[in-house]
Amino acid sequence: MKIPQKKTDVDPLQETASEGNERADYSANTRYALSVPADCAGQRLDQILARLRPQHSRNRLQNWIREGRVTVGGALVSEPKHKLWGGEAIVLSEVPDERGQSSSPEAIGLNIVYEDETLIVLDKQAGLVVHPGNGNWTGTLLNALLHHDPALDKIPRAGIVHRLDKDTSGLMVVARTLEAQTDLVRQLQARTVKRYYQALVRGSVERGGTVDAPISRHPTQRTKMAVVKTGKPARTHYRIVERFADCTLVECALETGRTHQIRVHMTSIGHPLVGDPVYGGGTSRIPAGPEFHRQALHARRLGLVHPASGKPMLWKSNMPEDMAELIDTARLLAFEARTAEEEDDDWDDELEDGPEIIYAYGDGGHDDEDECEQ
């Protein structure tokens, strides 16, 4: 069925509010006059804008279309799928990212492992919130990035293209240009960004495998995520790195990047992360493992194609001190458990011809000899 064209013959930049139809005034925003190339005939409006303004993601452009920031031939078009036939005049009203604009630089230390004019790769410490929100409006990674490079205030979300949970440590990539940010978002969508995590999970994992289960907001506990049939597709591959007495070190590779994906997926197969305060409840039958103050999760490796050079790149991160100590503790507990088991074994089995058996009876007197003869 053909989708009706959604447009009106008014300039959205000058439209005044009317009853039941109030639009924002975009007149203060930067406007771009564009012409649809002839070879774009038959393509969708969002596709054409993505070609003409490649520094923006398709999702961002679609949102701007729906918000009434685009006119075609002087008429407002609010449907991203609207098709054009070449030669049309487009006016696009661009706006900076309000959340990034409202943030201020803060002198927060960053562990930068790689930096050039296109990218910043950093090793995020546990406890650092990535983006302002939900009561964490200051002291975030975004604030730190704006202090490190003030030019990032011109990039939505200060160039951040993916997130780590507050208490997850490890590697992240930040874009320093709009073009690089858009390219990296597309790489994430195409799954060419490789992200590998190491996690210490509760219980003994028998073998590696894949969790392919959709994730969405928990139906009753809105601060949590959960495996939900109607959720977004999510896939996590995992393999065993090392087994301990009551926990297992695994490496997880993400195909998708859903919120709390590893934590939710590992819990769904009966192995929540050691120290996870959100997803570890209700699993008392599973050994708790060593005590830890956060979820034991670290983004260990990051691979991507450099947006400017096109070369594949890979970074590795050492385990943070607190998690390295946790694994050493797990290893020590496993050694002590094995030692205790070995002490309980029949030590006679270790002697090739069996032990020499010596019978001693009393003090060697006459009565003892009689007892031996009987």
C-alpha positions as CSV (number, residue, x, y, z in Angstrom):
1,M,0.0,0.0,0.0
2,K,1.4,3.4,-0.9
3,I,2.2,5.6,2.1
4,P,0.5,9.0,1.8
5,Q,2.8,11.9,1.3
6,K,3.0,13.9,4.5
7,K,3.7,17.6,3.7
8,T,2.2,21.0,4.1
9,D,2.8,24.2,2.1
10,V,4.2,26.2,5.0
11,D,7.7,26.9,6.0
12,P,8.5,25.0,9.2
13,L,11.1,27.5,10.1
14,Q,8.5,30.3,10.3
15,E,5.4,28.3,11.3
16,T,3.4,29.7,14.2
17,A,1.7,27.5,16.7
18,S,-1.9,26.7,16.1
19,E,-4.4,24.8,18.3
20,G,-3.4,21.1,18.5
21,N,-0.4,21.7,16.2
22,E,2.6,23.3,17.9
23,R,6.0,23.2,16.4
24,A,9.3,24.6,17.5
25,D,10.8,27.6,15.9
26,Y,14.0,26.5,14.1
27,S,14.9,29.9,12.7
28,A,17.9,30.2,14.9
29,N,19.4,26.9,13.6
30,T,21.8,26.5,10.7
31,R,19.9,25.9,7.4
32,Y,21.3,24.2,4.4
33,A,19.9,24.6,0.9
34,L,20.4,21.4,-1.1
35,S,19.5,20.1,-4.6
36,V,18.6,16.5,-5.3
37,P,21.0,15.0,-7.8
38,A,19.4,13.5,-10.9
39,D,20.9,10.1,-10.2
40,C,19.0,9.9,-7.0
41,A,15.6,9.6,-8.8
42,G,13.3,7.2,-7.0
43,Q,15.2,7.2,-3.7
44,R,13.9,8.0,-0.3
45,L,14.3,11.4,1.3
46,D,16.4,10.0,4.2
47,Q,18.7,8.2,1.8
48,I,19.3,11.3,-0.3
49,L,20.0,13.4,2.8
50,A,22.4,10.7,4.1
51,R,24.3,11.1,0.7
52,L,24.2,14.9,0.7
53,R,25.1,15.3,4.5
54,P,27.2,12.2,5.1
55,Q,28.5,13.5,8.5
56,H,25.1,12.7,10.0
57,S,23.7,9.3,10.7
58,R,20.6,8.0,9.0
59,N,18.8,7.8,12.3
60,R,19.6,11.5,13.1
61,L,18.4,12.6,9.7
62,Q,15.2,10.6,10.0
63,N,14.4,12.2,13.4
64,W,15.0,15.7,11.9
65,I,12.6,14.9,9.1
66,R,9.9,13.7,11.5
67,E,10.5,16.8,13.7
68,G,9.7,19.1,10.7
69,R,13.2,20.3,10.0
70,V,13.0,19.5,6.2
71,T,11.2,21.1,3.3
72,V,11.1,19.9,-0.3
73,G,10.2,22.5,-2.8
74,G,9.0,24.8,0.0
75,A,6.7,22.1,1.4
76,L,7.3,20.5,4.8
77,V,7.9,16.7,4.4
78,S,7.7,14.7,7.6
79,E,8.0,11.2,6.2
80,P,11.5,9.8,5.8
81,K,10.3,7.3,3.1
82,H,9.0,10.1,0.9
83,K,10.5,9.5,-2.6
84,L,12.1,12.2,-4.7
85,W,12.8,12.3,-8.5
86,G,15.8,14.6,-8.9
87,G,16.1,18.4,-9.1
88,E,14.0,19.1,-6.1
89,A,15.2,21.9,-3.7
90,I,15.7,20.7,-0.1
91,V,16.1,23.0,2.9
92,L,17.5,21.2,6.1
93,S,17.5,22.9,9.5
94,E,20.3,21.3,11.5
95,V,20.6,21.6,15.3
96,P,23.5,20.8,17.6
97,D,23.0,18.0,20.1
98,E,21.3,19.7,23.1
99,R,22.7,17.2,25.7
100,G,26.3,17.7,24.5
101,Q,25.7,21.5,24.3
102,S,24.5,21.6,27.9
103,S,27.5,19.8,29.3
104,S,30.6,21.6,30.6
105,P,34.2,20.6,30.5
106,E,35.6,19.0,33.7
107,A,39.2,18.2,34.5
108,I,38.8,14.4,34.9
109,G,41.7,12.1,34.2
110,L,41.5,9.9,31.1
111,N,43.6,6.9,30.2
112,I,44.1,7.5,26.5
113,V,45.7,4.6,24.7
114,Y,45.5,6.0,21.1
115,E,44.8,9.4,19.6
116,D,44.9,11.0,16.2
117,E,42.9,13.7,14.4
118,T,40.0,11.3,13.8
119,L,39.8,9.0,16.8
120,I,40.4,8.8,20.5
121,V,40.6,5.3,22.1
122,L,40.6,5.3,25.9
123,D,40.6,2.8,28.7
124,K,37.7,3.8,30.9
125,Q,38.1,3.3,34.6
126,A,35.3,1.6,36.6
127,G,33.0,4.0,38.4
128,L,33.0,6.6,35.6
129,V,29.6,7.3,34.0
130,V,29.8,7.7,30.3
131,H,27.1,10.2,29.6
132,P,25.1,12.7,31.8
133,G,21.7,11.5,32.9
134,N,19.7,9.9,35.6
135,G,21.1,12.0,38.4
136,N,24.7,11.9,37.0
137,W,24.8,15.3,35.3
138,T,28.4,16.0,36.1
139,G,31.7,14.1,36.5
140,T,31.1,12.0,33.4
141,L,33.3,10.8,30.6
142,L,31.6,13.4,28.3
143,N,32.6,16.2,30.6
144,A,36.2,14.8,30.7
145,L,36.3,14.6,26.9
146,L,35.2,18.2,26.5
147,H,38.0,19.3,28.8
148,H,40.5,17.2,26.9
149,D,39.4,18.5,23.5
150,P,37.0,21.5,23.5
151,A,36.4,21.0,19.8
152,L,34.3,18.0,20.7
153,D,31.5,20.3,21.7
154,K,30.6,20.5,18.0
155,I,30.1,16.7,17.8
156,P,26.9,15.1,19.2
157,R,27.5,13.4,22.5
158,A,31.1,14.7,22.3
159,G,31.9,12.0,19.8
160,I,30.8,9.1,21.9
161,V,29.5,6.3,19.7
162,H,29.0,3.4,22.2
163,R,28.8,3.1,26.0
164,L,30.1,1.0,28.9
165,D,28.2,0.7,32.1
166,K,29.3,2.8,35.0
167,D,31.0,0.0,36.8
168,T,32.4,-1.8,33.7
169,S,36.0,-0.9,32.8
170,G,37.8,-1.1,29.5
171,L,38.2,0.2,25.9
172,M,36.0,2.7,24.2
173,V,36.3,4.6,20.9
174,V,35.4,8.3,20.5
175,A,35.1,10.1,17.2
176,R,36.7,13.6,16.7
177,T,34.7,14.5,13.6
178,L,31.1,14.1,12.5
179,E,32.2,12.0,9.5
180,A,34.1,9.6,11.8
181,Q,31.2,9.4,14.2
182,T,28.8,8.5,11.4
183,D,31.2,5.9,10.0
184,L,31.7,4.3,13.4
185,V,27.9,4.1,14.0
186,R,27.6,2.4,10.7
187,Q,30.4,0.0,11.5
188,L,28.6,-0.9,14.7
189,Q,25.4,-1.5,12.8
190,A,27.3,-3.6,10.2
191,R,29.0,-5.4,13.1
192,T,32.5,-4.7,11.9
193,V,33.5,-3.2,15.2
194,K,34.8,-6.1,17.3
195,R,34.3,-5.9,21.0
196,Y,35.7,-8.6,23.4
197,Y,35.0,-8.6,27.1
198,Q,36.3,-10.8,29.9
199,A,33.9,-11.6,32.7
200,L,34.1,-13.6,35.9
201,V,30.8,-15.4,36.2
202,R,29.4,-17.5,39.0
203,G,29.4,-21.3,38.9
204,S,31.2,-23.7,36.6
205,V,30.6,-23.1,32.9
206,E,30.7,-26.4,31.2
207,R,31.5,-25.2,27.6
208,G,31.5,-22.2,25.4
209,G,28.5,-21.3,23.3
210,T,26.2,-18.5,22.0
211,V,23.3,-16.8,23.6
212,D,20.9,-15.6,21.0
213,A,18.0,-14.0,22.9
214,P,16.2,-10.7,22.4
215,I,16.6,-8.0,25.1
216,S,14.2,-5.3,26.2
217,R,13.3,-3.4,29.3
218,H,12.2,-5.7,32.2
219,P,8.3,-5.8,32.1
220,T,8.0,-4.9,35.8
221,Q,11.4,-3.7,37.0
222,R,12.0,-0.7,34.8
223,T,15.6,-0.1,35.9
224,K,16.6,-3.6,34.6
225,M,16.8,-5.2,31.2
226,A,15.7,-8.8,30.6
227,V,15.3,-11.4,27.9
228,V,11.9,-10.6,26.4
229,K,10.4,-12.3,23.3
230,T,9.4,-8.9,21.8
231,G,12.8,-7.3,22.6
232,K,15.5,-6.3,20.2
233,P,17.7,-9.0,18.7
234,A,20.8,-9.7,20.8
235,R,23.6,-12.2,20.4
236,T,26.6,-13.0,22.6
237,H,29.3,-15.5,21.9
238,Y,31.3,-16.8,24.9
239,R,34.3,-19.1,25.5
240,I,36.0,-20.4,28.7
241,V,39.3,-18.8,29.6
242,E,39.9,-20.4,33.0
243,R,37.8,-22.4,35.5
244,F,38.1,-21.9,39.3
245,A,36.5,-23.6,42.3
246,D,33.1,-21.8,42.2
247,C,33.4,-19.4,39.2
248,T,34.6,-19.2,35.6
249,L,36.5,-16.6,33.7
250,V,34.9,-16.3,30.2
251,E,35.5,-14.1,27.2
252,C,32.4,-12.7,25.5
253,A,32.2,-11.3,22.0
254,L,29.3,-9.1,21.1
255,E,27.5,-9.1,17.8
256,T,25.0,-6.6,19.0
257,G,25.2,-3.9,21.7
258,R,22.1,-3.9,23.8
259,T,22.1,-2.3,27.2
260,H,23.5,-4.7,29.9
261,Q,23.8,-7.4,27.2
262,I,26.5,-9.5,28.7
263,R,25.1,-9.2,32.2
264,V,21.6,-10.2,31.0
265,H,22.7,-13.0,28.7
266,M,25.0,-14.7,31.2
267,T,22.3,-14.5,33.9
268,S,19.8,-16.0,31.5
269,I,22.0,-19.2,31.2
270,G,22.5,-19.4,35.0
271,H,25.8,-17.7,35.3
272,P,25.4,-14.1,36.5
273,L,28.6,-12.0,36.9
274,V,30.5,-12.1,40.2
275,G,29.7,-8.9,42.1
276,D,26.7,-7.8,39.9
277,P,24.3,-6.0,42.3
278,V,21.5,-5.9,39.7
279,Y,21.3,-9.3,38.1
280,G,22.8,-11.6,40.7
281,G,19.7,-11.8,42.9
282,G,17.4,-14.8,43.0
283,T,20.3,-17.2,42.2
284,S,21.2,-18.4,45.7
285,R,21.7,-22.0,44.4
286,I,24.7,-20.8,42.3
287,P,28.0,-20.2,44.2
288,A,28.6,-16.5,44.8
289,G,32.3,-16.7,44.0
290,P,34.8,-14.3,45.6
291,E,33.4,-11.0,47.0
292,F,33.7,-8.1,44.6
293,H,32.5,-4.5,44.8
294,R,31.2,-4.3,41.1
295,Q,30.2,-6.5,38.2
296,A,33.4,-8.3,37.2
297,L,33.4,-7.2,33.6
298,H,36.2,-5.6,31.5
299,A,36.3,-4.6,27.8
300,R,39.6,-6.3,27.0
301,R,39.9,-5.9,23.2
302,L,38.5,-3.5,20.6
303,G,38.9,-3.8,16.8
304,L,37.6,-1.5,14.1
305,V,38.3,-0.1,10.6
306,H,39.8,3.4,10.9
307,P,37.3,5.8,9.4
308,A,40.0,7.9,7.6
309,S,42.6,5.4,6.5
310,G,40.4,2.3,6.1
311,K,43.0,0.2,7.9
312,P,41.9,-2.4,10.5
313,M,43.1,-1.6,14.0
314,L,43.1,-3.5,17.2
315,W,43.8,-2.4,20.8
316,K,44.2,-4.5,23.9
317,S,43.8,-3.5,27.6
318,N,45.4,-5.0,30.6
319,M,43.0,-6.2,33.3
320,P,42.5,-3.4,35.9
321,E,44.1,-3.9,39.2
322,D,41.0,-4.7,41.2
323,M,39.8,-7.4,38.7
324,A,43.3,-8.8,38.4
325,E,43.4,-9.2,42.2
326,L,39.9,-10.8,42.1
327,I,41.1,-13.4,39.5
328,D,44.2,-14.1,41.6
329,T,42.0,-14.7,44.6
330,A,39.8,-17.1,42.6
331,R,42.9,-18.9,41.4
332,L,44.2,-19.2,45.0
333,L,40.9,-20.5,46.3
334,A,40.8,-23.1,43.5
335,F,44.4,-24.2,44.3
336,E,43.5,-24.6,48.0
337,A,40.4,-26.6,47.1
338,R,42.4,-28.9,44.9
339,T,45.1,-29.3,47.6
340,A,42.4,-30.3,50.1
341,E,41.0,-32.9,47.7
342,E,44.4,-34.4,47.1
343,E,45.1,-34.7,50.9
344,D,41.9,-36.7,51.1
345,D,43.0,-39.1,48.4
346,D,44.4,-42.6,49.2
347,W,48.1,-41.9,49.3
348,D,48.9,-45.6,48.9
349,D,48.0,-45.3,45.2
350,E,51.1,-43.0,44.7
351,L,53.5,-45.9,45.7
352,E,54.5,-48.2,42.8
353,D,54.7,-51.4,44.8
354,G,52.5,-50.4,47.7
355,P,53.7,-49.2,51.1
356,E,56.0,-51.2,53.4
357,I,53.8,-52.5,56.2
358,I,55.3,-52.7,59.6
359,Y,53.5,-54.3,62.5
360,A,54.5,-53.3,66.0
361,Y,53.0,-55.0,69.0
362,G,53.7,-53.9,72.4
363,D,57.3,-53.6,73.6
364,G,58.6,-56.8,71.9
365,G,58.3,-59.0,74.9
366,H,57.4,-62.7,75.1
367,D,53.7,-62.1,75.3
368,D,53.8,-60.2,72.1
369,E,55.5,-63.0,70.2
370,D,52.8,-65.4,71.4
371,E,50.2,-63.0,70.0
372,C,51.9,-62.9,66.6
373,E,52.0,-66.7,66.4
374,Q,48.3,-67.1,67.1
